[in-house]
């Protein structure tokens, strides 16, 4: 029975496979040049699942130019630029357009249409700086359906201006899956009062006593109090059915090309986990291991399955503190992997665990402090260095700040430096500077020049924050995954060292 949650699709909801040799994707070079938008990183990464990322460096003025190797046609992600549609022979130039940018050159039509279709959403959903306003979460389900159907139709009208049938079908499908993802976001935030949401967020970020047994109850009450109204069970079921059913989890072409399809698939796997694996979760089994089980059962596409196995393996390796688990997982993955990009990446993660573990020399860094001066880790040699990797958007990170502030005061004048290393985006640099100033943060306040995508962060396999690292006076790693400031064991450790 067809899904009628929204309007009937105007495009074929079919699998985009190339069945004949004549239809196989062509490979050739693509040229991309231009100027980075303000407040972005100093380089871009051109990515597509299963392919080696291509680094696109920029000069001091933000200008860049790159000629790719042979790549297939499709929709890639180009860092802060977002999705770009590329075909053999394209020569794209990215040029400033007020506070935004636009495309020129061969292939510009399709890429400007991608941006126009996405921008059209603002006519139907109230937004500010890319975020949905809370008024959006107060509309009724029929009104929500109407808004999304109207945007889908408007986007289709915009995309129809391209004479490239493959592009049109891909992008219309991308819009369809974005609507599914928006539906989940709308359901999760439906009826939330913005003022009460801020109060709940502050409670999450406030310092916590380790023996506070009432915290969970108070947080649950504050969470429930945020909602001024709720959806009926039937309405929630209707949205879940629309978001998670009626489409294949094994479409290779969608997976390669569409970030919105990958997001929808991630959400569907998570939904399966919460619906059918509560016993395993309650028993403390890591979610990554549960998802590996789901992937093995639900994903039949070798390409998609291997991608997820790679992602989950990388996550577990980065977070595990069990050497036997690490070695076993690494060997099992390497025995089965067929994709050279994944093999290389997992090798790098595993090698980093060995090269930058406890008692090994720490990698150096050079990052800008809050005053604009460059600071090297090696310049702090001779004292212990306690590094807090954090971000202004991270609630658990901010929850540790009062404990860290107290620790800095307790060890003032001792043989130790306290360094707070932000992985905020360069676009949020001013927000970081304001946060440091407004909260009178002490210690050495630094920010990376490309959020998580810098060598120091990668060498420590950091994919979740807060993360703490303790370096010795000799420049060797005392603890690659140190205790948090809120943990009394950290003070005991430092007292023993100092």
Number of C-alpha atoms within 10 A of each C-alpha: 4 6 13 9 14 18 14 10 16 10 12 10 12 11 13 14 12 11 8 7 7 8 9 11 14 12 14 15 16 21 18 17 19 20 17 23 20 13 14 19 21 18 20 21 18 19 18 19 19 15 14 15 15 15 14 19 16 19 12 8 9 17 17 20 17 16 12 15 12 12 16 16 20 21 23 20 20 20 17 15 17 12 20 22 23 25 20 19 14 18 19 22 19 21 17 14 10 8 7 10 17 16 22 16 13 17 19 20 17 22 21 17 20 24 16 14 21 14 12 15 18 14 12 15 18 15 15 9 6 9 9 16 14 17 15 18 21 19 15 13 18 10 12 19 17 15 17 23 20 17 22 24 16 16 22 21 13 17 24 16 12 15 11 12 11 12 22 21 19 20 23 25 22 20 24 19 22 22 22 23 20 16 20 20 13 20 18 14 18 22 21 21 18 14 10 17 17 12 14 21 15 14 17 17 17 16 16 15 10 10 7 8 9 8 15 10 10 13 15 11 12 18 16 13 15 19 16 12 12 15 14 9 8 9 13 16 12 12 18 17 14 19 23 20 12 11 15 13 22 18 19 16 15 22 20 20 23 25 20 21 23 19 16 22 21 14 16 17 21 17 14 15 18 14 9 12 17 13 10 15 14 9 8 9 13 12 17 16 16 17 20 19 13 17 18 13 10 14 18 13 13 11 18 22 18 21 18 17 21 21 16 19 21 24 18 18 21 20 14 11 11 9 11 10 13 18 12 10 15 19 11 11 18 15 9 10 16 13 14 12 16 23 16 13 15 21 15 16 21 18 13 16 19 11 16 19 19 18 15 16 16 25 17 12 16 17 18 16 18 18 9 10 10 12 16 12 17 15 11 16 17 14 17 24 22 21 21 25 23 24 22 18 13 14 18 16 18 20 19 21 21 16 16 21 16 13 16 18 11 11 16 13 9 11 13 23 23 21 20 23 23 23 25 21 21 19 16 16 20 13 15 23 17 13 13 15 12 9 9 10 15 15 16 14 21 24 25 25 21 18 17 19 15 13 14 16 18 15 18 21 22 19 14 13 15 19 19 21 21 25 27 20 18 14 22 20 22 22 18 22 17 18 17 19 21 20 13 11 13 15 17 10 12 14 10 8 11 11
